[in-house]
Amino acid sequence: MTDRPPQYELYAIRYATRDARRADHFIGGDPHDGPMPMDYFLWVAIGAEKTVVIDTGFTKEVAAQRKRTFLRDPIEVLPQLGVAPAEVSDVVITHMHYDHAGNLERFPKACFHIQEKEVQFATGRYMRYHNISHSFEPDDVCDLVRLNFKARVAMYDSPADLAPGIRLHPAGGHSLGLQFVSVYTARGWVVLASDVSHFYENMEAGRPFRTAVHIGEMMEGFDALYRVAPSPQHIVPGHDPLVMSRYPAARPDLEGIAVSLHASPH
C-alpha cells in the first residue's frame, strides 16, 4: 500500500488587478473583443510541518510604474492565514516576471526554489531586447543573484519533489524556465498553473497567451497541466478573476482577498 503524502491547506491571495480586454490575452487577438480583466495572485501551502509560499508578487511602487491597481500588500495578508513571512523556510518562484518575483527581501530565512533555465534566461543575452525584458524588473533579478551568492537559491533542471506533497514541474513557453506546482490537499493533487495558463480559457480552448518565448512549449504546457492534474477542476490558472468566485473564501473576513483551493470549486 502506497503511503499518501501529507496534506496541505492551499490558498490563493489576490493582491492586484488591471483592466484589460480579450485581445490582450490571446495570440492573434480575439474576434469578439471585450473586457477581460486580469487578477494577480500569490499562493501559500500550509502543512503540519512545512509552509511553502509560491511566488511573491510585486510592490506598490512597481504597481504604480506599470499602471496596475494595487489592492493590498500580499505579504501582509500571510499573517492573517497564520503564516509569518520572517519564518518561512521555502519559497517557490515559478518564473522571474515582475508580478511573480518581487518582495524577496521580505522572506529573510527562505530558500528560493526556481528552474535554473529561468535564472539563465533572466540574466542572459535576450534581456537586451525590450520586448522580452519588459516583463522583468532588473532589481528583482539582481536580488535573486545576490541570494544565490548567499547560498539561498535552489535551482532545478527537471521535475522535482520540493517536499512530500509538493512537486515542481518545468513547462517553459511563457518564460524560458517557467514551472508550475502541484500540491497535495484534502481533495487530492491541486495544480497551480501559474502562467502556464493565465486564464481558464487559455488552456480550455488551446489558445496561447500573447506573451510567449516559445508557442509550442506553451501548448505542451497545457497538456502537462492536464496530465498532472486528477481532473480539469484541479487546475488553478495564474491570473483568472474566476478563481475568486469558484472557490470559497478562506474565512468570512477574507472575502475577496483569499480563497481556499483545497476546497472543491463551486
C-alpha positions in Angstrom: 0.0 0.0 0.0 1.4 3.4 -1.0 1.6 6.0 1.7 -0.2 9.2 0.9 1.8 12.4 1.2 0.9 14.9 3.9 -2.0 17.2 3.1 -1.7 21.0 2.8 -4.2 23.7 3.1 -3.7 25.8 -0.1 -4.7 29.4 -0.5 -4.7 32.0 -3.3 -4.2 35.6 -2.3 -5.5 38.3 -4.7 -3.4 41.4 -4.3 -3.8 43.4 -7.6 -5.8 43.7 -10.7 -5.9 45.6 -14.0 -8.5 46.4 -16.7 -7.8 44.6 -19.9 -9.5 43.3 -23.0 -9.8 39.9 -24.6 -7.5 40.9 -27.3 -4.7 41.3 -24.7 -4.8 37.7 -23.7 -4.6 35.6 -26.9 -2.1 35.4 -29.7 -3.8 36.8 -32.7 -6.3 38.8 -30.6 -9.9 37.9 -30.4 -12.7 38.5 -33.0 -15.2 39.1 -30.2 -13.1 41.6 -28.2 -14.5 42.9 -24.9 -13.5 43.4 -21.3 -11.4 40.7 -19.7 -9.7 41.9 -16.5 -6.7 40.2 -15.1 -6.0 39.5 -11.4 -2.7 39.0 -9.7 -2.1 36.3 -7.1 0.4 34.6 -4.9 -0.2 31.3 -3.3 0.6 29.6 0.0 0.6 25.9 1.0 0.3 25.3 4.8 1.1 21.9 6.2 1.5 20.5 9.6 5.3 20.5 9.3 6.1 22.9 6.4 4.7 26.0 4.9 5.7 26.9 1.3 4.9 30.3 -0.3 4.5 30.1 -4.1 5.5 33.4 -5.8 6.0 36.7 -4.1 4.0 39.4 -6.0 5.1 42.9 -6.7 5.3 46.1 -4.7 3.1 49.2 -4.6 5.8 51.1 -6.3 6.0 48.7 -9.2 2.2 48.7 -9.5 2.3 52.5 -9.9 5.1 52.2 -12.6 3.2 49.6 -14.5 -0.3 51.1 -14.0 -1.7 48.1 -12.1 -4.3 48.6 -9.4 -2.7 47.6 -6.2 -5.3 46.2 -3.8 -3.2 45.2 -0.9 0.3 44.1 0.2 0.2 40.3 -0.3 2.9 39.7 2.2 0.9 41.4 4.9 -2.0 39.0 4.2 0.1 36.0 5.0 -0.1 36.5 8.8 -3.9 36.5 8.5 -3.6 32.9 7.3 -1.2 32.1 10.3 2.0 32.5 8.2 4.9 34.6 9.5 6.9 35.7 6.4 10.0 36.1 8.5 9.9 32.4 9.5 9.0 30.9 6.0 11.8 28.5 5.0 10.8 27.8 1.4 9.6 30.0 -1.4 8.9 28.8 -5.0 9.4 31.2 -7.8 7.5 30.0 -10.8 9.4 32.5 -13.0 11.1 35.8 -12.8 8.4 38.1 -14.3 7.8 41.2 -12.3 4.5 40.0 -10.9 5.9 36.8 -9.5 9.3 37.6 -8.1 9.2 40.9 -6.1 9.4 41.2 -2.3 12.2 38.6 -2.0 13.8 40.5 0.9 10.5 40.0 2.9 11.5 36.4 3.5 14.8 36.6 5.3 15.1 32.9 6.2 13.8 31.4 3.0 15.4 29.3 0.3 14.1 30.2 -3.1 13.3 27.3 -5.5 13.5 28.1 -9.2 14.4 26.4 -12.5 18.0 27.0 -13.5 16.9 27.8 -17.0 14.9 30.7 -15.8 17.8 32.3 -14.0 19.9 31.9 -17.1 17.2 33.5 -19.2 16.7 36.4 -16.8 20.4 37.2 -16.7 21.3 36.2 -20.3 21.7 37.8 -23.7 18.0 38.1 -24.5 17.4 40.7 -21.8 18.9 43.3 -24.2 15.6 43.2 -26.1 12.9 45.3 -24.6 10.1 43.2 -26.0 11.4 40.4 -23.8 12.9 42.2 -20.9 9.9 44.4 -20.2 8.3 41.6 -18.2 11.2 41.6 -15.7 12.3 44.0 -13.0 16.1 44.3 -13.0 16.1 44.8 -9.2 14.2 41.5 -8.7 16.7 39.7 -10.9 19.7 41.3 -9.0 18.1 40.4 -5.7 17.9 36.7 -6.7 21.5 36.7 -7.9 22.6 38.2 -4.5 20.6 35.5 -2.7 22.4 32.8 -4.8 25.7 34.2 -3.6 24.4 33.7 0.0 23.5 30.0 -0.8 19.8 30.7 -0.6 18.7 29.7 -4.1 18.0 26.1 -5.1 18.0 25.6 -8.9 16.4 22.7 -10.7 16.7 21.3 -14.3 13.9 18.8 -14.2 10.7 17.9 -12.3 11.4 17.6 -8.5 9.8 17.0 -5.2 10.4 20.0 -3.1 8.9 18.2 -0.1 6.5 15.3 0.3 3.2 16.6 -1.1 4.8 19.5 -3.2 6.1 18.9 -6.7 7.8 21.3 -9.2 7.1 20.8 -12.9 9.1 22.7 -15.6 7.0 23.9 -18.5 8.5 26.8 -20.4 6.5 28.6 -23.1 5.6 31.9 -21.4 9.1 32.3 -20.0 12.0 30.1 -20.8 12.3 28.5 -17.3 8.7 28.7 -16.2 7.5 26.0 -13.8 4.2 25.1 -12.2 3.5 23.4 -8.8 1.3 20.6 -7.7 0.2 20.4 -4.0 -1.4 17.5 -2.2 -4.6 18.6 -0.4 -7.8 17.1 1.1 -9.2 16.9 -2.4 -6.1 15.3 -3.9 -3.4 17.0 -6.1 -4.2 20.6 -6.9 -2.2 22.1 -9.8 -1.2 25.7 -9.6 -0.7 26.6 -13.2 0.9 30.0 -12.6 1.5 31.4 -16.1 1.4 28.1 -17.9 -2.2 29.2 -18.3 -3.2 32.7 -17.3 -6.9 32.1 -17.7 -9.1 29.0 -17.8 -9.8 29.9 -21.4 -6.2 29.7 -22.5 -5.9 26.0 -21.6 -9.5 25.0 -22.3 -9.6 26.5 -25.8 -5.9 25.8 -26.5 -5.3 29.5 -27.2 -1.8 30.7 -26.1 -1.3 33.9 -24.1 0.2 36.8 -26.0 3.5 36.8 -24.1 5.4 33.8 -25.2 9.0 32.9 -25.9 8.0 29.5 -27.4 4.5 28.9 -28.5 5.0 25.2 -29.0 6.2 24.8 -25.4 3.2 26.8 -24.2 0.9 24.4 -26.0 2.7 21.5 -24.5 2.4 23.2 -21.1 -1.4 23.0 -21.4 -1.0 19.3 -22.0 1.2 18.9 -19.0 -1.3 20.6 -16.7 -4.0 18.1 -17.8 -1.6 15.2 -17.4 -0.6 16.1 -13.9 -4.0 17.1 -12.5 -6.5 14.5 -11.4 -9.2 16.4 -13.3 -9.6 19.8 -15.0 -11.3 21.0 -11.8 -8.0 20.5 -10.0 -6.2 23.1 -12.2 -5.9 26.7 -11.0 -4.9 29.3 -13.6 -2.5 32.1 -12.7 -4.5 35.3 -13.4 -8.2 34.5 -13.8 -10.6 36.5 -11.7 -12.9 33.5 -11.9 -10.7 31.8 -9.2 -12.2 34.2 -6.6 -15.7 33.2 -7.5 -15.2 29.5 -8.0 -13.5 28.9 -4.6 -14.8 29.7 -1.1 -13.2 32.5 0.9 -10.5 31.3 3.4 -12.6 33.0 6.1 -15.5 35.4 6.1 -13.2 38.3 6.9 -11.0 37.4 3.9 -13.9 37.5 1.3 -12.5 38.9 -1.9 -8.9 38.6 -0.6 -8.0 34.9 -0.2 -9.7 31.7 -1.2 -9.3 28.1 -0.2 -8.0 26.0 -3.1 -8.1 22.8 -1.1 -11.9 23.0 -1.1 -13.8 21.9 -4.2 -14.7 24.7 -6.6 -18.3 25.7 -7.0 
